[in-house]
Amino acid sequence: MTDQDAQRVLSAAPVSAAALMDSPAPRRKPAKLSPAALEVVATEPTAAAYPPIVVSGVVRAIEFILIILVGAVLYFGYVGLAAQSPWIYAGAILTIATCSILAFQSAELYDIYAFRRPINLMAKLVSAWSFVFLLGTAVTFFGKLGEDYSRVWFASFFGFGLIALMASRLALYSIVRRWMRQGRLSRRTVVVGAGETGESLIRVLRTQPDSDVRVIGVFDDRSDDRSPDTCGGLKKLGTVDDFIEFSRRTRVDLVVFSLPISAENRILQMLKKLWVLPIDIRLSAHSNKLRFRPRSYSYIGSVPVIDVFDRPIADWDVVMKWLFDKIIGGLALLAAAPIMAMIAIAIKLDSRGPVLFKQKRYGFNNDLIEIYKFRSMYVEATDATASKLVTKGDPRVTRVGRFIRKASLDEMPQLFNVVFRNNLSLVGPRPHAINAKAAARLYDEAVDGYFARHRVKPGVTGWAQINGWRGETDTQEKIQKRVEYDLYYIENWSVLLDLYIVAMTPFALLKTENAY
């Protein structure tokens, strides 16, 4: 393989969604998992993972606040409000807290492995904390500031602060140990490609100290007679097609291809199948003889890898998205409450039956969820699976239903899903009913890469809706355009984009020509 060939593969990473949609993989029915794969699904913990970067950030914030509280309590308890210079103490407390966090960071006390071994790293904690106070002592001495501070307060701050930090680390250790048993701090990893390179990769991943990678299985696209039943002590769980079904039954965080860069065609064929999943995908370069500059790679421990796909919304973005949904969604629910009450009364007066209607739809990673809607059809005509789309003048729709559907007011109860059930986001690709069709074809049959829109949580409103792609999908072009706009949103997500979509949604609802 030439250097130019390898660079061509590298330049294609991360692979664009549009490129893979233009070259679709052949359609297959959902795979039946092997007994070995079913055993992993049944026995492995599947609790949601906590991103290490977020855990470290939260610990920093807690310790920063803890240090400030210790200093403040000692100030009020010993110095008191009678002091002539309270702002000098406030500045000293904030400075000590800030310098302590920086010192702990330099001592690597915020790495995840440090939370798992607090006893071994107590010496580092004591050293970093002592360094901060020695620095403070030097500053007060050479700056002739000693008369401005109480020596008893300063010494007590050192002693009680150290005790508080050590106690908090021990408490953190008990929490982290429980999270480790639940699998919340490990990256559940699947290796694609059995054989010598796969076995070598698994061996390296397993022997790395303090690694958060947990290899749970091996998949291979080759037939059983061309690939071994076990690899690195792990059973082969199936083919790449089987992996898609496997990842929807259990949590998988990372996929690592153990194939050489020269197997470009095989890699691309598998990517056409896997890119629709909300999973980080990496190509291992540990066994490749051809080496590039270090910045061409990222690393899993000491293993060099090429980034192919990243989970769309990860780490702090998940936190920001969650806060956005709870805060803005909660405010929207409060603002909409009077209107929702009036709609509920109108529905009740217009026709018999319940006010709310629950419908199953596809959610994150293709999971089935139930969303709330205002009932817009007669009870005997309700269609929970949306096997027949509503059309203009549809006799199943009530008088009130025509109005609320036209203005999309029937979607307002989905704010309950956002704020309380957490299975919808305020902004995201709209969740489609399981049997929704375009031109007599199911959506996933009409659009290649349709399920890639499920890499993020669906939303009450979205980029496609404010750009005019809402309402009836009677042609393949309409659903194709929706998916294209949804994928654009996923690949370009930001909080500002969400705010823009929320702000533009009322104006988009004024265009009712496609809503029936």
C-alpha positions, 0 to 999 in steps of 0.5 A: 500500500502506498503512502498516497493510498493510506493518506486517502483513507485518513483524509476520509475520516471522519467519514461524512454521512452524505458520502455514505448515503450516496453509496447505500449498503444492501438492505437486510432484515433485523438479525437474530442474535447468536446464543453467545451474543444473547448471553452478553446482552443478558449478563453485562450491566447496561446502565448509562455511562458517565463520561469521565470528562464530566465526572472530573469536571463535577469533582473539580466544582465540588472541591472548589466549593468545599474549599470555599465553604471551609474557609468561610466557616472558619472565618465566621467562626473565628475571625467574625464579622467584626474584622475590618477587612472581610474582602481581604479574607474573601479574596484569600479564600477564592485565591486558595481555592483556585490555586488548589484546583490548579495544583490538583490538576497538575498532580493528575488528581482529576484523572478517573484512575485517581478516583479509583485509588484514593489511598495511593494518591493521598500523598499527592493530595497532601503535597499539592495542598501543602504547596498552595499554603507554602506559596500563600505563606511566601506571598504574605511574608514577602508582601508584608501582608501578615498583619492583615490575616489571622495566623490561627485562621490560616493554620486552621484553614490548612488543617481542616481543609485537608481533612475535608478534602481527604474525607471527600475523596474517600466518599468519592471512592465509595461512589466510584466503586459502585459506578464501576460495578454498574459499568458506568465508568467503562467504555463498553467496546466491541472489536470488529475483525477476528484473527491475529490483528484482533487478538493482538488488539484485545491483548493490548487493550486488556493489559493497559493500566487504569484503562476504562476500555472493557472489551465485551465481544468480537464481530467479523464480517467474514463467514465462520469458516474464514474467521475463528470462533474465539479471539483473544479469549472472547467468543465471536458474537456474529457478523457486522449485520448482527452487531447492529441488532446487538447494539440496540439491545445493550449499551456499546460505546466504542467500536474499534476496527482491527483491520489494516488500512489496506482493507479499504473496501471491507472497511467502507462496506462495514461503515455503510452499515454502522454509521447509523449508530450513536457510537464512536468508531475507530480504526486501529493502527497498532499493527500497521507498519506504515506510520504517520505523524503523531497528530494524525492519530488519537489514542486509546491508552497507548493504541493509536487509532484513526477517528472515523465517526464520533457520537454526535452529542457527547461529554459536556454537550450531553449536559448542556442539552439536558439542561436546555431541555429541562430549563427551556422545556420547563418554561415552555410547559409553564407558558403553554399550560393555559393554552393546553387547558383550553384545548383539553376542554375543547376536545372533551366538549367536541367528542367523547373519549380521552383528551390525551393519546399515546403513540409508539414511535422510534426514539434514540438508537431506534428504541420504541418510546411512547409520546403524548399527543392531544387526541385529534381523531374520533376514538373509534378511528384512532391509529396508534401505529400510524399505518395510514397517514392523515390526508386533507379532509380525512373523515377520521379527524374531529372538528377540534382535531383539524384546528389543532393539527393544522397549527401543530397544537396536538404536539404540545403534550410532548413537553411532558415527554421532554420535562418528565419522561426524558425520552424526547428533547425539545429540539431534534429530529421529529419521532416518526410512528413505527408504520409511517409510510411515504408513497406506500413504502416504510420510511426506512425503505424509502430513504437510505440511512434513515435510521441515522437520524436516531443517533440523537434523541428525537425532538418536539421541533426540529431543523426540518420543521422550521425549514418547511418539511412538516406535515404530510409525507405522501412522496419519497422526496418529502421524507428524503428532505426531512432526513437530509435536514435532520442529518444536517442538524445532528452534524452541526448541533449547538446550543445556539442552533437549538435556541434559533430553532425554538425561536423560529418554530412559532413562525414555521407553524404559521405555514400550514399548507402541508399540515392536515 
